[in-house]
Amino acid sequence: MSSNVIGAGILGMGSALPERVLTNSDLEKMVDTSDEWIIKRTGISERRILDKGEPVFQLGVKAAERAISDAGIASEDIDLIIAATTSPDYVFPQMSCMIQSKIGAKKAAAFDMNVACSGFVYAMSVAKQFIASGTYKYILIIGCEGLSKLTDWEDRNTCVLFGDGAGAAVMGPVENGYGVLSTYLGADGEMGNVLTLPFCCFTQADLDVRPNKNKNVIWMDGGEVFKFAVKIMEQASLRAIEDANLKVEDIDFVFPHQANIRIIDGALKRLGFTHEKMHLVIQKYGNISSASIPVAMDEALREGKIKKGDNIVLVGFGGGLTWASAVIKWSK
Ligand code: UT7
């Protein structure tokens, strides 16, 4: 989809991270790993972790308040809230409703969306349709995760990877020709078993692969996810660029999902997207799933790296397996 009835873009952004820092040397004391291995194989030095009783949605509230203030609107103006999350505090009330209540967005409809790490770009695509059709004017989308609550802290294959955080955007009408130019979404359910988090119902196989037989933790076949991610990040980027009627050379900045620096390099260097065209946060936050793209965008904006008219690619992949990409012409 590349044609807009009403141009839809990002009017404001915000992010929030927990205070507590968990370093690679902290992890060396918990599992058989090393700072050197983690940095070399993933690019991660440290991550932010919520304290035990600290709820996940509070990060979303902080990120949302910052995005609303940055957009220069009032909470009461928001028509819809979409929370992209795989780690809600409750199944219901939904995270989107919990955030709605705290920020006082009284007239907003609200729902959660679970598309794992692809969630923020999926949410952006849905929001764009509502704005372009004239159904809603202001939509708050939030990627908010507390993966530390779903991590097996004795499994070195996964516990070194994840962190907690939230990033939010207020979307609304923008000048025609600006905003979201294209979105491309996809899924391959046949590959779903390489990255799993059981909930109500689970199989013996789900228990067997988990070292501590605990169903409520993330498990993945890292190698399979890695191969899939490298392939799909390149393909999805190209597809969104093509759908926006642009060429790779027209792209000024790229925000990939940040799961592993080797995935980013393997997928995107070939397209000429070097680190100079990115804002990397993986070294300090780890993989924060649906929050990874908006947190990086918010930081890049605050550092003045993005200017009006820049063509920006967002591209992510995640559990499902799923993927999503978008091209935005920055409108602020
Ligand atoms: O957001 C979407 C979700 N996740 C991802 O995108 C992650 C995708 N996958 C990856 O990033 C990588 O596959 C990992 C970082 C998970 C693993 O890196 P790898 O280079 O693919 O390592 P590997 O799984 O092939 O393991 C190599 C060795 C193994 O030892 P042996 O069997 O060769 O003796 C592992 O047991 O490294 C070992 N290993 C570790 N060693 C030290 C695995 N984890 C660790 C660790 N510290 N934390």
Residues whose N, C-alpha, C, O or C-beta is under 5 A from the ligand:
A	BS01	UT7	D32 T33 S34 W37 R41 T42 C117 R156 N157 V160 G222 G223 V225 F226 A259 N260 F317 G318
